[in-house]
Amino acid sequence: GLVLTSTYLLFPLIGLVIVTTMASRADPLLLSGILYLTLLPSTVQSSIAFTAVAGGNVAAAICSASLSNLLGIALTPLLVALLMHAGDGGGPSTWQSIQSIILQLLAPFLTGHLLRPLIGGFVDRHRALLMPVDRGSILLVVYTAFSAAVDGGIWSRVDWPDMAMLLGFSIVILSCIMGVNWMAARLFRLAREDAIVLFFCGSKKSLAAGVPMAGALFPAAQVGVVLLPLMIFHQLQLFLCAVLAGRFGRQDAASADAHVAADEQRALSDLQEKA
């Protein structure tokens, strides 16, 4: 519940504040991109990976990140229609967008699960072979989006001050989300493992889901510029979370070593008393 609150309430609230504040000072399409990234679901693979490295509750990370993505198939188009009116000006209708997103994201997900009894053994035996395919597909999604943006003349519209602005707002958004989530974890007295889940799963936005959704929700001429804030935010969240996950993991290992040393000391004391 806290992860979904962060993903679909806290993020959009921050996005609306930024867009409202900068309405007359920045490119409206770039502002739309900032708001769009705040409406997307959380990542799955990176959220789970960072949670595992940090010593968090991996099972809870799998559940919350997967649920965020499944709900995002309907919630993101509805939020975009409500807050951005993406169906105006030549864009597809909300229902057409949801149909397209279901076909691109939900249908492969369900197909994979239904075929699991038939192909599960093959997948498990050939993980090393299939992993590049999995990661390569995400790379192709990003490459296609960026290439389309360049072909559409993104660099004639976006200059270095705009890039600096987007990076600055990405830092602000990510810092606010992480800070609020960490305070919420303390407020609700979450165990350390669950606090890590909220910290990582509640602060991510999915590029793999955001690119096909943007193609379904916005006119083709706008997609490249709208996706630029998401591309910058995505790289920032990966770099920062990788550093933080490693730090949390080292703290967890040090804590475990301290507990082992304390247990050994207690056991030694008991033996000495008996002697």
Residue pairs with C-beta under 8 A, 6 or more apart in sequence:
2 181
2 184
2 185
2 188
2 190
2 198
2 202
3 42
3 64
3 65
3 68
3 197
3 198
3 201
3 202
4 64
4 67
4 68
4 71
5 202
6 177
6 180
6 181
6 184
6 198
6 202
6 203
7 41
7 42
7 68
7 72
7 202
8 39
8 71
8 75
8 79
10 177
10 180
10 202
11 38
11 39
11 173
11 177
11 205
12 35
12 38
12 39
12 79
12 83
14 38
14 172
14 173
14 176
14 177
15 34
15 35
15 37
15 38
15 39
15 173
16 35
16 83
18 31
18 34
18 35
18 169
18 172
18 173
19 31
19 32
19 34
19 35
22 31
23 31
26 162
26 165
27 157
27 158
27 162
27 225
29 157
29 222
29 225
29 226
30 158
30 162
30 165
30 166
30 225
30 228
30 229
32 84
32 222
32 226
33 166
33 225
33 226
33 227
33 228
33 229
33 230
34 166
34 169
34 173
34 229
35 83
35 84
36 80
36 84
36 210
36 214
36 217
36 226
36 229
36 230
37 205
37 210
37 229
37 230
37 233
38 173
38 205
39 76
39 79
39 80
39 83
39 84
40 72
40 76
40 205
40 206
40 209
40 210
40 213
40 230
41 68
41 69
41 71
41 72
41 75
41 76
41 205
41 206
41 209
42 64
42 65
42 68
42 69
42 72
42 201
42 202
42 204
42 205
42 206
43 65
43 204
43 205
43 206
43 207
43 208
44 65
44 66
44 69
44 206
46 204
46 237
46 238
46 241
47 61
47 64
47 65
47 200
47 201
47 204
48 58
48 61
48 62
48 65
49 245
50 200
50 241
50 242
50 244
50 245
51 57
51 58
51 61
51 196
51 197
51 200
51 201
51 245
52 58
52 61
53 245
53 246
53 248
53 249
54 196
54 200
54 244
54 245
54 246
54 248
54 249
54 252
55 192
55 193
55 196
55 248
55 249
55 251
55 252
55 253
56 192
56 193
56 194
56 195
56 196
56 197
56 199
56 200
56 248
57 191
57 193
57 194
57 196
57 197
60 193
60 194
60 197
61 197
61 200
61 201
64 197
64 201
65 201
65 204
68 201
69 105
69 206
69 209
70 106
70 109
72 206
72 209
73 98
73 101
73 102
73 105
73 106
74 98
76 101
76 209
76 213
77 94
77 97
77 98
77 101
77 213
77 216
77 217
78 94
80 86
80 94
80 97
80 217
81 87
81 94
81 97
86 97
86 217
86 218
87 93
87 94
87 97
87 217
89 219
90 219
91 97
91 217
91 218
91 219
92 100
92 216
92 217
96 216
97 213
97 216
97 217
100 212
100 215
100 216
101 212
101 213
101 216
104 212
104 216
105 209
105 212
105 213
123 130
138 207
138 208
141 207
141 208
141 211
141 212
142 207
142 211
142 231
144 211
145 211
145 214
145 223
145 224
145 227
145 231
146 224
146 231
148 220
148 223
148 224
149 223
149 224
149 225
149 227
149 228
150 224
151 224
152 220
152 221
152 223
152 224
152 225
154 224
154 225
154 228
157 225
158 225
158 228
163 232
166 228
166 229
166 232
167 232
167 236
169 229
170 229
170 232
170 233
170 236
171 236
173 233
174 203
174 233
174 236
174 237
174 240
177 202
177 203
178 199
178 203
181 198
181 199
181 202
181 203
182 195
182 199
184 198
185 194
185 195
185 198
185 199
186 195
190 198
192 252
196 248
199 244
200 241
200 245
203 237
203 241
204 237
204 241
205 230
205 233
205 234
205 237
207 230
207 231
207 234
210 227
210 230
211 227
214 223
214 226
214 227
214 230
215 223
218 226
